[in-house]
Amino acid sequence: MKKTICAWFVVFSALSAAADLKKYQDGVTRYEAREFDKAVKLLVEFIAENPYEPEVKKSWFYIANALAEQNKCNEAVARANIALERYPAHEDRHELRVITAECLYKLNAHARAEKILSDTRKHTDIETLHYRIDLYRGFIAYDARSFAAAVKFYRNALRLASKFGSENRDVYRAYRDLGTILADDALQTESAVEYLSRAIQLATKYKPSEAGGLRLVLRKISLRRIDKLNGLDDNSIADIRVDGDDVYIATWGAGLVRYTRSADKLEKIRLPSPQLRGLYADFDELYVTSFDGVYRYSKKTGKTESLSDEAGALKLGQKTIKDDRYVYFSTLNRGLIQYDTIKHKVVTLGKDSWVGSNQVYALDADLEYIVVGTLDQGAVIYHKKTGEVQRITTGEGGLKSENVKAVLLDGRYVYIGAHNDGVYVYDMQKKKLTMLKAELPFPSAFARRDHEIFIGTSGQGLRVLDRNTNQIDRLTAVEGLSSNEIQILRVEGDFLWIGYLENGIDVVYRPVREK
């Protein structure tokens, strides 16, 4: 009989223990299913009914976290404090402190929240908590307008968020705040655009009402202006050369200007002529073509040398490029001028040379070829090693106009911009000319970046050709450019510098498109 009673007692005790834990287990299940109200109710009942069970300690953590998830911050702080007081060595003590700080921030107790977060950061190596700590310290710094600190905290938090694959409203806010802060720094445009672009993506999910405003900010910083309002003397831009922190700007009537980006400062450089047309920035020197002459300017000494040949000073200069040891200048009366930077020797290549014209306007060069665009003889391609000459002129299968205002070498292909005609692509291997299927009269400038060809026009704005897909994107005054009258294009990484006739300069942030 005694054995039967003992056996019954053991079974009853086991069933009783299982029954005691049922509310705890159900509460945890509800918590994991994010049914926080039901989870809190079950866990509170479990604690009241079983105050001495070991699971009570974990129950306090679940309750505090569930309340915080529902933004019941006062209750969450109270529950977290009870847990920390009763169990100073609680296995979740660091997270309970983070929960407390997050709730205090939402209750506008920023100083208390910051103190808890900074102290907890020193005592835990758990990266998921580092992410939450840095995120909320970023919020606190941003609200206090301590933007440098906010940037540091946000960047740390987002680095960890990307590692964990975290995405929520708080991550959205970090991207938004970072983009907004950096939008005011001209040297951080690339980062600002990256953060704002990501914020816009997340806004559609977490804050649709803010997406429109962010797009306006993005558009504003993606297009920066340099013109008379910034201190530029002439809005008609002849050429632009980016040289590290310095950007050299050649104007049609106000000479040469150096723009120092880090200082946001414009400085005029004195030259014999204010009527500039072309520009190249070398290591220690600038080479400049003007209506009145061709010059070599020393960056170190500030001295200017006028270049000439046997016939005298070189005038009516247009474009300037450098090709290995040679600098080339196009002129409208003497053809192509070649300057040897080592021997300091000038060679004139005009009508009686392979150039075949004295009216040379456009030019480009690479390791194998030199190509020129003339106003009266079309385009001419010269192979440096073999001396082979290919002429692209009018006639059957040729150009409609021999007035060429832009040329660009791209491997085996040459892009040719014929005035009042359009853009042609010449295959040097097949010796075949094809007209680009796009309405692009008055092409004025080309630039290349990877698989993208930028085409500037006089009157039709900008087109971007993806030569892998033949897709053409349009960018004009309607899309935000300052003018459709493009004079010069220069590519600098993800930035496109656009110089206009009478409208200064736009600096457009345009990242490389995926191939």
C-alpha positions in Angstrom: 0.0 0.0 0.0 2.8 2.4 0.9 4.5 1.7 -2.5 1.3 2.5 -4.3 0.9 5.8 -2.5 4.5 6.8 -3.2 4.2 6.0 -6.8 1.0 8.0 -7.1 2.7 10.9 -5.3 5.6 10.9 -7.8 3.3 10.9 -10.8 1.1 13.6 -9.3 4.2 15.8 -8.6 5.4 15.4 -12.1 2.0 16.3 -13.5 1.8 19.2 -11.2 5.2 20.6 -12.3 4.2 20.2 -15.9 1.0 22.0 -15.3 2.9 24.8 -13.5 5.1 25.4 -16.6 2.3 25.3 -19.1 1.5 29.0 -18.8 5.2 29.8 -19.1 5.6 27.7 -22.2 2.5 29.1 -23.7 3.7 32.6 -22.9 7.0 32.1 -24.6 5.2 30.7 -27.7 3.0 33.7 -27.8 6.0 36.0 -27.4 7.9 34.3 -30.2 4.7 34.7 -32.4 4.8 38.4 -31.5 1.4 38.1 -29.7 2.8 40.4 -27.0 -0.4 41.1 -25.1 -1.3 37.4 -24.6 2.4 36.7 -23.8 2.5 39.3 -21.0 -0.8 38.1 -19.6 0.3 34.4 -19.4 3.8 35.2 -18.1 2.4 37.6 -15.4 0.0 34.8 -14.3 2.8 32.3 -14.3 5.0 34.5 -12.0 2.1 35.1 -9.6 1.2 31.4 -9.4 4.8 30.0 -9.3 7.1 32.7 -7.8 9.9 30.2 -6.9 10.2 28.5 -10.3 13.6 29.0 -12.1 11.7 30.1 -15.2 10.5 33.2 -13.4 13.8 35.0 -14.0 13.5 34.6 -17.8 9.8 35.5 -17.6 10.7 39.0 -16.4 12.9 39.5 -19.4 10.2 38.4 -21.8 7.6 40.7 -20.2 9.9 43.7 -20.3 10.8 43.1 -23.9 7.2 42.5 -24.9 6.0 45.7 -23.3 8.8 47.6 -25.0 7.8 46.1 -28.4 4.3 47.5 -27.8 5.8 51.0 -26.9 4.4 50.6 -23.4 7.6 52.2 -22.2 6.8 53.2 -18.6 5.7 49.6 -17.9 8.7 48.1 -19.7 11.1 50.3 -17.7 9.5 49.2 -14.5 9.6 45.5 -15.3 13.2 45.7 -16.5 14.2 47.5 -13.3 12.5 44.8 -11.2 14.3 42.1 -13.1 17.7 43.8 -12.6 17.1 44.4 -8.9 16.0 40.9 -8.2 18.6 39.2 -10.4 21.7 41.4 -10.7 23.5 38.6 -12.5 20.6 38.0 -14.9 21.8 36.3 -18.1 20.0 39.0 -20.1 21.1 41.9 -17.9 22.8 43.8 -20.7 19.8 43.5 -23.0 17.5 44.6 -20.2 19.6 47.7 -19.8 19.4 48.4 -23.5 15.6 47.9 -23.4 15.5 50.4 -20.5 17.6 52.9 -22.4 15.5 52.6 -25.6 12.4 53.2 -23.6 13.9 56.1 -21.8 14.8 57.7 -25.1 11.2 57.3 -26.3 10.1 59.0 -23.0 12.4 61.9 -23.7 14.8 61.0 -20.9 17.8 61.3 -23.3 20.5 62.0 -20.8 19.6 58.9 -18.7 19.3 56.8 -21.8 22.7 57.9 -23.1 24.4 57.2 -19.8 23.0 53.6 -19.7 23.9 53.0 -23.3 27.5 54.2 -23.1 28.0 52.2 -19.9 26.5 49.0 -21.3 28.6 49.3 -24.5 31.7 49.0 -22.3 30.6 45.8 -20.6 29.3 43.7 -23.4 30.8 42.2 -26.6 27.5 41.1 -28.1 27.3 42.7 -31.5 23.5 42.6 -31.8 23.5 44.8 -28.7 26.2 47.0 -30.1 24.0 47.6 -33.1 21.0 48.7 -30.9 23.2 50.8 -28.6 24.9 52.7 -31.5 21.6 53.2 -33.2 20.0 54.8 -30.2 23.1 56.8 -29.4 22.8 58.1 -33.0 19.2 59.1 -32.4 20.2 60.9 -29.2 23.1 62.7 -30.8 21.0 63.7 -33.9 18.2 65.1 -31.7 20.9 67.1 -29.8 22.3 68.4 -33.2 25.6 66.7 -32.4 25.9 65.7 -36.0 29.5 64.5 -36.1 28.7 62.1 -33.2 25.5 61.0 -34.9 27.3 60.2 -38.1 29.8 58.0 -36.2 27.1 56.1 -34.3 24.8 55.7 -37.3 27.6 54.4 -39.5 28.6 51.8 -36.9 25.0 50.7 -36.4 24.3 50.4 -40.2 27.5 48.4 -40.7 26.2 45.9 -38.1 22.7 46.1 -39.5 24.0 45.0 -42.9 25.9 42.2 -41.3 22.8 40.9 -39.5 20.4 41.7 -42.4 18.4 43.9 -40.1 15.7 46.1 -41.6 13.1 48.1 -39.7 11.8 51.6 -39.0 14.9 52.4 -36.9 17.2 51.4 -39.7 15.2 53.6 -42.1 15.6 56.6 -39.7 19.4 56.1 -39.6 19.7 56.2 -43.4 17.4 59.2 -43.6 19.3 61.2 -40.9 22.7 60.3 -42.3 21.6 61.4 -45.8 20.2 64.6 -44.4 23.3 65.4 -42.4 25.7 64.7 -45.2 23.6 66.5 -47.9 25.0 69.8 -46.5 28.6 68.8 -47.1 29.8 69.2 -50.7 32.6 66.7 -50.1 30.1 64.0 -48.9 27.7 64.1 -51.8 28.4 60.5 -52.8 27.7 59.2 -49.3 24.7 61.4 -48.9 23.1 60.1 -52.1 23.9 56.5 -51.1 22.1 56.9 -47.7 19.2 58.9 -49.1 18.6 56.4 -51.9 18.5 53.6 -49.4 16.2 55.7 -47.2 13.8 56.2 -50.1 13.7 52.5 -50.7 12.9 51.8 -47.0 10.4 54.7 -46.8 8.0 53.0 -49.2 7.6 50.3 -46.6 8.0 52.1 -43.3 7.3 55.8 -43.9 5.5 56.3 -47.3 4.6 59.9 -46.4 8.3 60.9 -46.2 9.4 59.4 -49.5 8.5 62.4 -51.6 10.4 64.8 -49.4 13.5 62.6 -49.5 13.3 62.5 -53.3 13.4 66.3 -53.4 16.5 66.4 -51.1 18.1 63.7 -53.3 17.4 65.6 -56.4 18.8 68.8 -54.9 22.2 67.3 -53.9 22.5 65.2 -57.0 22.9 68.4 -59.0 25.2 71.1 -57.7 25.7 74.5 -59.4 28.8 76.6 -60.0 27.9 79.9 -61.7 27.8 83.7 -61.3 25.8 83.3 -58.1 28.8 81.4 -56.6 31.3 84.0 -57.8 32.1 82.8 -61.3 32.7 85.7 -63.6 31.4 84.1 -66.8 28.6 81.5 -67.2 29.9 80.4 -70.6 32.1 77.4 -70.0 34.7 76.3 -72.6 36.3 73.5 -70.7 36.6 71.8 -67.3 39.5 69.7 -65.9 39.3 68.0 -62.5 42.7 67.8 -60.9 42.3 66.3 -57.4 40.9 68.9 -55.0 41.3 71.6 -57.7 38.9 72.0 -60.6 40.1 74.2 -63.5 37.4 76.0 -65.4 38.1 77.7 -68.8 35.5 80.4 -69.7 34.7 82.0 -73.0 35.2 85.5 -71.9 36.6 85.7 -68.3 39.7 83.6 -68.5 40.8 80.7 -66.3 39.4 79.9 -62.8 40.6 77.4 -60.2 37.8 76.0 -58.0 39.2 74.5 -54.7 36.5 72.1 -53.5 37.6 71.6 -49.9 37.5 75.4 -49.4 34.6 76.0 -51.8 36.6 78.8 -53.2 37.0 80.3 -56.7 40.3 81.9 -57.7 41.1 83.6 -61.0 44.4 82.7 -62.8 45.8 85.4 -65.0 46.5 84.5 -68.6 47.3 86.7 -71.6 43.9 86.0 -73.1 40.5 85.8 -71.4 38.9 84.1 -74.4 39.6 80.5 -73.6 38.5 77.4 -75.5 40.4 74.3 -74.3 42.3 73.1 -71.2 44.4 70.2 -70.0 45.8 69.9 -66.4 49.1 68.0 -66.2 51.1 67.2 -63.1 52.9 70.6 -62.7 51.4 72.5 -65.7 48.3 73.6 -67.4 48.0 73.7 -71.2 45.4 76.2 -72.4 44.1 77.1 -75.9 42.5 80.5 -76.4 41.2 82.6 -79.3 44.4 84.7 -79.0 47.1 82.0 -78.3 48.2 78.7 -76.9 49.8 78.7 -73.4 51.7 76.6 -70.9 51.1 77.7 -67.3 53.2 76.5 -64.4 51.2 75.7 -61.3 54.3 76.2 -59.1 55.6 79.5 -60.3 52.4 81.0 -61.8 54.4 81.9 -65.0 52.8 81.6 -68.5 54.6 80.8 -71.7 53.1 81.4 -75.1 53.7 78.6 -77.6 54.5 79.2 -81.3 56.0 77.6 -84.4 58.0 79.0 -87.3 55.0 80.9 -88.5 54.5 82.7 -85.2 52.0 82.6 -82.4 49.3 79.9 -82.4 45.9 81.4 -82.5 42.2 80.4 -82.9 42.8 77.5 -80.5 39.9 75.2 -79.6 40.5 71.8 -77.8 43.4 70.5 -75.8 44.3 66.9 -74.9 47.5 65.1 -73.8 48.7 61.8 -75.3 51.7 60.3 -73.6 54.5 62.9 -74.0 52.6 65.0 -76.5 50.0 67.7 -76.0 47.7 68.4 -78.9 45.8 71.6 -79.6 43.2 72.0 -82.3 43.1 75.3 -84.2 40.8 76.8 -86.8 43.6 78.3 -88.9 46.7 76.1 -88.5 45.2 72.6 -88.1 46.5 70.3 -85.4 49.3 71.5 -83.2 51.6 68.8 -81.5 53.7 69.9 -78.6 56.5 67.6 -77.3 56.7 68.1 -73.6 60.2 66.7 -73.3 61.9 68.4 -76.3 59.6 71.5 -76.0 59.1 71.4 -79.7 56.0 72.5 -81.7 54.9 70.6 -84.9 52.1 71.9 -87.0 49.9 69.3 -88.8 47.6 71.2 -91.2 46.2 70.8 -94.6 49.3 69.3 -96.2 49.6 66.6 -93.5 47.6 63.5 -92.7 45.1 65.9 -91.0 44.1 67.3 -94.4 42.6 70.5 -93.0 43.6 73.7 -91.2 40.2 73.9 -89.5 40.5 71.3 -86.8 37.9 71.6 -84.0 37.5 68.3 -82.1 40.2 65.7 -81.1 40.8 62.6 -79.1 43.6 60.1 -78.7 44.5 56.8 -77.1 47.5 54.4 -77.2 47.1 53.6 -80.8 45.1 56.3 -82.6 44.6 60.0 -82.9 41.3 61.2 -84.3 40.4 64.7 -85.3 37.1 66.4 -86.2 37.4 69.2 -88.8 34.9 71.8 -89.9 35.4 71.1 -93.6 36.8 67.6 -94.1 34.9 65.4 -91.7 36.8 63.1 -89.3 40.3 61.7 -89.7 41.8 58.7 -87.9 45.5 58.3 -87.7 47.3 55.1 -86.6 50.4 56.1 -84.7 52.6 53.1 -85.5 51.6 52.3 -89.1 50.7 55.8 -90.3 47.4 54.4 -91.7 44.8 57.2 -92.3 41.1 56.6 -92.4 38.9 59.5 -93.5 35.2 59.7 -92.7 33.6 62.2 -95.0 30.4 62.7 -97.0 29.2 60.5 -99.8 27.5 57.2 -100.1 27.6 55.4 -96.7 29.3 58.4 -95.2 28.5 61.6 -93.2 25.8 63.9 -94.3 27.9 66.9 -93.1 31.7 67.3 -92.8 31.3 69.8 -90.0 32.4 67.6 -87.0 32.2 69.2 -83.5 32.9 66.1 -81.3 34.9 62.9 -81.6 35.5 60.0 -79.1 37.7 56.9 -79.3 36.2 53.8 -77.7 38.4 50.8 -78.5 37.7 49.8 -82.1 34.9 52.4 -82.4 35.0 56.1 -83.0 32.0 58.3 -82.1 31.5 61.2 -84.4 29.3 64.2 -83.7 28.3 66.0 -87.0 26.8 69.5 -86.6 23.1 69.7 -87.6 23.2 66.0 -88.4 23.6 63.6 -85.5 25.9 61.0 -84.0 27.7 58.3 -86.0 29.7 55.3 -84.8 32.6 54.2 -87.0 34.0 50.6 -86.7 37.7 50.9 -87.5 38.1 47.1 -88.1 35.1 46.8 -90.5 35.5 50.3 -91.8 31.8 50.8 -91.5 29.9 53.9 -90.4 26.5 53.7 -88.7 24.3 56.5 -87.6 23.0 56.4 -84.0 19.2 55.9 -84.0 18.3 58.9 -81.9 17.2 62.5 -82.5 20.4 64.2 -81.6 21.0 67.3 -83.8 23.9 69.5 -82.9 26.0 67.1 -80.9 28.7 69.1 -79.0 30.5 66.9 -76.6 31.3 63.3 -75.7 32.5 61.5 -72.6 32.9 57.9 -71.8 32.8 55.8 -68.6 32.9 52.0 -68.8 30.0 50.9 -71.0 28.3 54.4 -71.0 28.8 57.0 -73.6 27.6 60.5 -72.6 26.5 62.7 -75.5 26.0 66.5 -75.0 24.1 68.6 -77.5 23.5 72.2 -78.3 19.8 72.5 -77.6 18.8 68.9 -76.7 20.5 68.4 -73.4 22.2 65.1 -72.5 21.9 61.6 -73.6 23.5 58.5 -72.0 24.0 55.6 -74.3 24.6 52.1 -72.8 26.6 50.5 -75.6 25.9 47.0 -74.2 22.2 47.3 -74.6 21.9 50.3 -77.0 19.5 51.9 -74.5 19.5 55.7 -74.4 18.6 57.7 -71.3 17.5 61.3 -71.6 18.6 64.1 -69.2 17.5 67.6 -70.1 16.2 70.8 -68.4 12.9 69.0 -67.9 14.7 66.4 -65.8 16.6 69.1 -63.8 19.6 70.3 -65.8 20.3 74.0 -65.8 20.3 74.2 -69.6 20.1 72.2 -72.7 23.0 74.0 -74.3 25.9 71.8 -73.3 29.5 72.8 -74.2 31.7 70.3 -72.4 31.4 67.0 -70.5 33.9 65.6 -68.0 33.5 62.4 -66.0 34.9 62.0 -62.5 34.0 58.6 -61.0 30.3 58.8 -60.2 30.1 62.5 -61.0 29.5 64.2 -64.3 30.6 67.8 -64.8 28.5 69.6 -67.4 29.7 73.0 -68.7 27.0 75.1 -70.5 27.0 78.0 -72.8 25.7 80.9 -70.6 24.5 78.7 -67.7 27.7 77.8 -65.7 28.3 74.3 -64.5 26.2 71.4 -63.1 27.9 68.7 -61.1 25.6 65.7 -61.4 25.9 62.6 -59.3 25.2 59.7 -61.5 26.5 56.3 -60.3 27.8 53.8 -62.8 24.9 51.6 -64.0 25.0 47.9 -63.7 26.2 46.1 -66.8 
